[in-house]
Amino acid sequence: MHKSIFIFIVIFVAVASTVNVYLILNDSDWSERTYTLWNFVVAILFAVWAVKDQESKGSKFLDLGYVYFVAWPFVLPFYLVKSRGLVEGITMFLGFVSLATFPWLSGLIAYVYFT
């Protein structure tokens, strides 16, 4: 189950990146509401992934999805390191951070190189 959520996260990020690049190339940008919605949805998706990952491993590290939602930049690396080890946990967390920032980064690259 958590793998399908991760695939959805990747597709969601790809669509958001494409929309952001399109907007940048047409001299526009995301509104503040859209950016806030992006952060909200990403936090929810990461929290759902973490809870489903715990369930698939039979772990009871943090049973509160709300904690992941509110503080995912702090709680998620701790969970990943505790459940997967230092190197793999940090690598996975950096992957999650790159997924969260990829639309912004793709828009920045489009802005710098194409406008």
C-alpha positions, 0 to 999 in steps of 0.5 A: 500500500505504501508503495502506491502512495509513493508512486502517487507522490511522484506523479503528483510532484511531476504534474506540479512541476510541469504546471510550475514550468508552464506558468513560469514560461508564460510569465506567471507564477503560483498564487500564494493560495496554490503554494500553501495548498501544495505544502498542505497536500505534500505534508498530508501525502508524506504523513500517509506514506509514513503511517502506511509504511509503519503498518506494513513493517508492523512498527508502532514508532508513532501511531499519530499521523497528525504528528507526521503531518504537523512536523514532517521535516523533524519527525520523518528523518527520525523515523526513517533513521530509526527504521532503516539505519543511518545511511538509508534513512538520511538518503530517503529523507533527502529524497523526500525533501527533493520531492517537496522542493522539485516544483520550485526548483524546476520553476527556478531553472525554467526562469533562469534559462528560458526567460 
